[in-house]
């Protein structure tokens, strides 16, 4: 398990030949999941999604301040 920006990331084996690993990031009720060719790829994909989500929240709060 690994922590990243408030999320706990866990990698589990996936029963698919093409994507043998699945990373699941959890924060309270929220979950982000990605499959990957390797553990590292699955983790990187989850981290990318977390970064996008945080950026969206940041842009939304900037728009509220401008209005």
JOWOWO-V120319 format. One record per backbone hydrogen bond with DSSP energy under -1.0 kcal/mol. CO is the residue of the C=O (numbers start at 1). NH is the residue of the N-H. Records with the same first field share a line. If there is no record, write none. Layout:
BEGIN
CO=NH, NH
END
This chain:
BEGIN
2=9
4=7
7=4
8=26
9=2
10=24
12=22
14=16
20=14
21=36
22=12
23=34
24=10
25=32
26=8
27=30
30=27
32=25
34=23
36=21
38=42
39=43
40=44
41=45
42=46
43=47
44=48
45=49
46=50
47=51
48=52
49=53
50=54
51=55
52=56
53=57
54=58
55=59
56=60
57=61
58=62
59=63
60=64
61=65
62=66
63=67
END
